[in-house]
Amino acid sequence: MQENLSKSMPSPSMPSLAYTPEIARETAALYERVATVIPPIEWPFHAPYIKAINDLKRERGAVILAHNYMTPEIFHCVADVAGDSLQLAIEATKADADIIVQCGVHFMAETSKLLNPEKTVLIPDLRAGCSLASSITGADVRALRETYPGVPIVAYVNTSADVKAEIDICCTSSNAVAVVESLGADRVIFLPDEYLAAYVRSQTDVEIITWKGHCEVHERFTGAELKAYRDADPAIRIIAHPECPPDVLAEADFTGSTAKLIDWVKSERPDKVMMVTECSMADNVAAETPDVTFVRPCNLCPHMKRITLPKILDSLVNMREEVTIDPEIATRARASVQRMIDLKT
């Protein structure tokens, strides 16, 4: 019913996007949040979109979810909830909003829809995909069950609803080890990230059967690259996401999930840090920790960067693109996500 109501709303006209003194005043406090990472010359372009988006989301009764890899003008200036993919979906269930605008990639929007089936979920660009999610299908999972009968299957949340419908339980990078061990099995199939699976294997006695999926952002980092940075400046602290190859993690001072990397920087406050993950996350953390110098061996996610302020505004004005999931697939996929949530790891 809520979806039909949202679709029947009259479409507002596109607001003026001129940078006026009034808009400058109304967005000044928001610019203070990002002044260390967005040059003043860029703000006159961003500010009218930010003002229009924030006005329209209130008019629509919408909530904007922004992943940590969104650019700072999205993450800090229009997002109502910011965080990793699962955190966003869970927080959306608590939001008093009928419409969710997912600023992230498609599997994240699907996960939000799974946990908020009565809400309308929009993604500003349907082409925002994920190399990990596209590396495996539901048919692949069914074939694995035939090859390894009785072996439980864990899938990273970075997978499609079709895959989530075929597995036993989901996990995130922060709870992967706990989820694997919760199954009480000697062997577990872990999908789809080969490098995250290798990291999990290093942290548990459970035998891990892997799949050759990779994140196109994290797989491009190398241990030799990091060693060169450290040789040039021995004082640098290197922290890395477990989706990186093993030689990268071997060079890191700390390995952790998106949320744990952020917490590490905020608690440790190193003089100089290299955050080995997607570029915009370093920008977003840098905006909140101006006393820390970030060295950026930068790899951008081309899919995340499809989400822009103009596309978010268009999504709200025209109520597109809506994410839908086949009800039968959704029921089974929701169960695998809920099992993970219920573990409270």
Residue, then its C-alpha position, 0 to 999 in steps of 0.5 A: m500500500q505504501e508503494n502505491l501511495s508513493k507512486s501516486m504522489p504528484s511529481p514536484s518540478m525540478p527546483s532551481l539550481a542557481y547558487t544564490p546568497e540565500i543558498a550559500r547561507e543555508t548550506a554554510a553549516l554543511y560546508e563546514r563539515v566538509a571544508t577540509v576535503i571539498p575545495p571552496i571552488e566546488w561548493p557552488f555546484h554542490a550546494p544548490y543540489i544539497k539544498a534541493i535534496n534536503d528539502l525534497k526528502r522532507e516533502r516526500g517523507a524519504v530517508i537517504l542511506a549513504h554507504n561509506y564509499m559515497t563522496p563527502e558531499i553525499f555522505h556528510c551533507v544529504a545522508d540521514v543514515a551513513g555506514d556500511s551496507l548492513q548497518l544501513a539496511i537495519e537502520a532503515t527499518k527504524a526510520d519513520a519513512d515510506i521511501i528509502v533512497q539507497c546511495g550505494v550499489h544495487f545489492m545494498a538496495e536489494t538488502s534494504k528492500l529485503l528488510n523493509p518490504e513494505k517501503t519503496v526503495l529507490i536507487p539513483d542509478l540501476r547500473a551501480g553494480c558490484s564485481l563481487a555480487s556479479s561473480i556468482t549466481g543462485a545457479d552457482v550456489r545450487a551447483l555447489r550444494e550438489t558438489y558439497p552435500g551437507v556443507p553449510i554455505v555462508a555468503y558475504v552480504n555483497t551478493s544478490a538477493d538471488v544468491k542470498a535465497e540459496i545460502d544458509i546465512c549471510c555475513t559481513s566483513s566484521n562478523a564473518v569469523a563469528v558467523v562461520e564458527s556459529l554453524g558448528a561445522d568442520r567445513v563451510i563454503f564461503l562466498p564469494d570473496e576469495y580474499l575475505a575467505a582467506y582472511v577468515r581461514s587465518q582466524t579459525d580452525v574451520e575448513i573454508i571452501t572458497w569461490k574466486g570472486h574479487c572486489e575490483v577496488h581492493e584487488r588492485f592494491t599490492g603488498a609491494e606498493l604498500k611496502a614502498y610507501r612504508d620504506a619512504d616513510p616508516a612512521i606511516r600506519i597502514i590499515a586495510h580491509p580484508e577484501c584485499p589480497p593476502d600480501v596487502l594484509a601482511e603489510a598492514d598494521f591493522t586489518g578490519s571491516t569498514a566500520k572497524l577501520i573508521d573506529w581505529v582511526k578515530s581511537e588511535r589518532p595516528d599522525k599519518v595513516m594509509m587507509v587501504t580501501e575505496c578513496s571516498m571513505a578516506d575523504n569521509v573519515a578525514a573530514e571528521t579527523p582533521d588532525v590525522t594526515f591521510v596518505r591515499p593510494c587511491n582506488l575508486c569504485p566506478h559503481m559507487k561513483r555512479i551515484t551523484l547529487p544530480k541523480i539523487l535529486d532526479s530519483l526523488v523528483n521522479m521516484r526512480e529507479e525502484v528496486t523490486i524483488d521476486p516475492e518467493i526469492a525475497t522470502r528465502a533471501r530475507a531469512s538468510v539475512q535475518r539469521m545473521i542479524d539474530l546472531k547479534t555478532 
